[in-house]
Amino acid sequence: MRRTRESSSYPPSAHCSTCSRIDPDRSSTRLAISTAHLKSKSLKAKPPLPLRPIHRMWRRTIDAVEVSNIALPVRALPAALKGVVACQISDFHLDMDEDVDRLELAVDVINREKPEFVFLTGDYFSGPDTMRRYVGAFQHALKRLHPKVGVYAVAGNHDHWSSFDTIAAALEAASVDLLANANRPLKLKGEDLTIVGIDDLWSRRAEPSRAFKDVAPDASTIVLAHNPDTALYARHLSPGVMLSGHTHGGVVRIPFYGSPLRSILRIGKQFYAGLNLYEDFYIYTNRGLGTFWVRIRINCRPEISRFSLTQLALPKSERRPGTVAEPVMQPRRRRRIGPMRPRKARAHR
């Protein structure tokens, strides 16, 4: 019988410091989960000897977690909050023991960064079956997060397709502040900062106006929304910056091109991953920790985002060309119509 992690007393399995490969000269750090952790948890037979090198390469593509260091521009950020550190993880998709190992490692890495905030942007499970199996391990891992201010979360589409009441209870038990079309005004270093959480767009639960209730237009805000397309419906509310997930970075990324996969975003493929300007605010799309359906990533490592907040000063005259995704509705692809030919007259009998 397969051993699961429903007990919160289950020991963490990704604490080995030898699993980290740190390059201080680069702007990003890659942390690989040791295969020793995975061997003890996997009940599957080893692949045939000729296929093992390919198997190891495949494992590295989905297990090597990259820590991305980003200077995050926030509109109207007070000068005193410049340099505040926040971390984001997203799209855990806890479907197997190895996914829990990856989450446990991410928690260890985030705690070493000693951030003020940790942001979770949805899709914690893929479906109700795996949710029931791993919700205890999920709660246990998140309970170990220790930011200086707090952990804030929003739901993703898969969470609502599972059983979000159960997930919400686990988040609450782990001292995570779940924002479902709500906001939290905070006082940090004597300055005001508001965390806004917009519920999932694909589940038709997103209510941006409700999420921004009582938030002044000139307030400094960090907006959490699982789907980057939420920006289309929140742009008139003057977000300071938006943090999203959902796309898994496009799964496959080609250098200088991006993902060749057909866009699932109405806002545009450029918002699949990383920091991108949309109108007068930035959107950061995290590549996620897990996988869904096809367990593969190509040149698209799982990601922990480490942000250092910075001020955004962007007059309208300095907006980048092509950053505004208009019209909102993408035009339908037209069928090619060839030259018309005269119909043959039918013989009347």
N, C-alpha and C positions, 0 to 999 in steps of 0.2 A: 504494500500500500504506500502511496506517495505521501511523504511527510510534508505538511503544510505549516504555515507560520501564523496561524490564527491567534496564538497566545502572545500577549504583549511581553512575556518574559523570555521570548525566543532570543538567543544571544545574537548580536550583530555579527555579520560574517565578512565585513569588508574593512577591517581596521588595520590591515597589514601595511605598515609604512613603506615596505619595499615595493608596493604596487604603484607608487607614484614616480613618474618620470618628469622632472621639472627642469625646464630650460629658462633661466632667469633673463637671458638676453632677448627673448621673444615676447611679443605682446600677449601671447596666449600660452597656456600650460596644458599639456595633455596628460591625463591620468588614466592608466590602463588597469583594469581589474585583473588581478593575477588569475591565471588559469587554475591555480591550486584551489582558489575559492570555488570555482565553478565545478571542478571535478567532484568535490565532496557533495555537491547538491544535485548533480545530474544523474538520472537513472538510465539514460539512454546509452546504448552500446557505442563504443568508440567507432569512428568511421574506418573503413579499410585503410591499410597502411599507405597505399599510393595517394589516397585522397586527404590524408591528414594535413599536409602543408596548405592545401586549399581551405580546409576546415579551419585551421588556425588563422589564416588571413581573413576569412569571413567573420570569425569570432572577434577579431580586432576591430573590424569595421563597425560593429554594434556595441562593443564594450569599452573602447578607448574614449573616455570622456574628456572633452576639451573645455578648459576654463578660459572664456573670452573676457578680456579686460576692456571695458568701454567707457569713454568719457560721455556721459549721457546728458545731452542738452535739455533743460527743463525751462519752459517759458515761465517768466515771472518768478524764477527762483530767487529767494533772498540771498544776498552776498554771504551771510553767515552760514548758509547751508552748503556752500560750495565745498566739494570734497567729501560729503557724506557718502558712505558706502552702502550699497544695497545689492543683494543677490537675487537672481530669478532662476527657477527651474520649472519645467513644464512637461506635459504629455508623458507621464510616467508609464502608462499602459502596463500596469502590473499584472502580467499574465502567467509568468513563470518565476521560479525561485531566483534565476539569474537577474531578472528585472528588479527584484527586491535588493539583491546584492548591489546593483548599480545605484539604487536610491540610497542605500546605507552609506556607500562611498561618497555620494554627492553631499550628504548631510555632514560627514566628517570634514570634507573640503570646505564647505560653507562655514562651519564653526571655526575653522582655522583662520578664515578671513575676518572674523569678528565684525560682521556688518551691523549697521543700525537696523536695517529692514531685510526681511526675506519675503519674496513675492512668489506665489504659486498660481499658475495660469491655466489650470484645468486639464481634463482628460487623464484622470488618475488611474482609471481602469478602462478596459475595453468593453466589458459586458457584465451582466449580473452574476454569472457563474464565477468568473475570476475575482470579481469584487467580493463575493462572499468568502472565497478562499483566502484572500490576501488582505482583507480590511484590517485585521489585527496587526499584521506586519507593517502596513501603511501607517496606522496610528502610532505604533512603536517608533518607527523611523522619524516621523515628523515631530514627535514629542521631544526628541533629542536636539532639535534646533534651538539655539540660544542667541538670537539677535538682541541688540541692546534695547530696541524699541518694541518690535513685534513682528509676527508672521501674518501676512494677509493673503487671502485666496479668493479666487472666483471659480465657477464651474465651467466645464466644457461640455460639448455635445454628447460625448460618450458617458459622461457622468449622469446626465439626465436620462440617457437611454438605459442606464443600469438601474440603480435605486438610489436617488440622490439623498433621500432622507437618511439612509444608513451612512453614506459618505459624509454628510453634514454632521452627523453625530460623532463620527470618528475625528473629524477636523476639530470640533468643539472640545472633545476629550483631549486632544493634543495641544490645546491652547492656541489654535489657529483662528484668526478672526475672518469668518466667511462673509464676503460682501456680495449680496445678491441685490443688485440695483440700489446700492447704498453707498454712503461715504463716511469717512472717519476724519474729522478735523483734529490735527495734532499740533502740539507746541513743542518745537525742537530748537534748542539753543536760543530760546527767546523769540523765535520766528514761527509763522504759521505755515503749515503744509497739510494738504488734504489728500488722503488716499481714496480714490473713487473706484468702485468695483461694478462693472456692467455684466449682467448675466449673459448666458450664451445666445448667440444670434441664430444659429441653425435650429435650435430648439424653440425658437420664437419666444424667448423669455427676456430678450434684451429690451430694457427700458432706459435709455440714456438720460432722458429728462428727469425721471424719478431718481436715478443714481446721482445726478447733479443737484438735487433739491437743496436749497439754501446755500449753494456754493456761488460765491461772487464771480462775475466774469473775469475779473483781474486776479483771482486767487491762483496760487501756485498749486498745481495738482499733478499727481501721478495716477494715471488711469490704468486699471487692469481690465483686460477684455480678452477672452480666449481667442476670438477670431479677429484678425486684422481688418476684415471688412466692416467691423463695428465702427470704424472711423468714419465711414460714409454717413452714419446716422448720428454721430456725436461731434462732428467738426464744428457745428454752429455753437457748441457749448464751451468753446475755447479750452480744450485740453492742454495741460502743460506738457505732457508726454504720454504716450500709450505703450504699454507692454503687453505683448500677445504671444501666442504659440500656434497650435492647431496644424501647421503645415508640415511639421517635421523637417523644415528646411528645404523641402522639395525632394527629399530622399536621395536623389541623384543630382550631383552638381558638377558641371563642366566648367573648368577655368575660363574666365573672361566671358562666359555665356550665362551661367546659372543652371537652373533645372530645365531639362528638355521636356519634362512632363507637362501635360496640358494644365493650364491654370485652374485651380479651384477657387481662386479669389477674383471677385469682381473689381477689386481695387488695383489689381495688376500683379504680374509675376515678380516684379522687383521687390515686393513686400513678403516674399517667401521666407527670407532670412535676413538677419542683421539689422543695421540702423539705416532707416530711409526717411527722407523728408516728405511729408504730405501736407500741402498747403503751408500753414504757419506753425506746424508742430511736427515732432519726430515720432515715428513708430519703430519700436524694436521688436523683432520677431525671433523668439528663441527656437532653436532647432529641436528641443525636447530631449528627454532621456531615453525613451523607449521606442518601440516600433509597433506597427499595427498591420495585421493581415499578412504582409510579406516582411519577414524579418531580415531586412537588408538595408544597408546604407552604402552609398558610393561617394567618396570625397565629401561626406556630410556627417561629421562626427556628432555623437550626442554632446549636449552642451550644458554647462553651467555659466550663466552670465553674471559677471561681477561689474557693477556700475559704480562709477565715481560721478556724483551729480555735479553739473556745471551749468552756468547761466546761458540762456539762449537769447541772443539779440539779433533778430532777423527782420529788418524792415521789409515791407511788401515789395519794394523795388529790387530787393536782393534775393527774392525767391528763385529757386532753381527752375529753369524751363523744363516743362514736361513732368513736374511732380504732382500736378493736380489731375486727379483721375476723373475727367469729365468727358462725356456725360456719365452719370452714375450708372445707368443701365447700359450694358454693353450691347452694341448693335448685333442683331442676329446675322449669322452667316448666310449670305444669299446663295441660292442655287444658281449654277451656271446655266443659262438658257441659250441654246443654239439658235441658228437662223430658222425662221418659220418656213415650213414647206407647205405648198398647197395640198389640200386633202384630195384624194382620189374620189371622184364622184361614184357613189354607190349605184349599181345597176338596179333599177326598180323592176321587180317581177310582176 
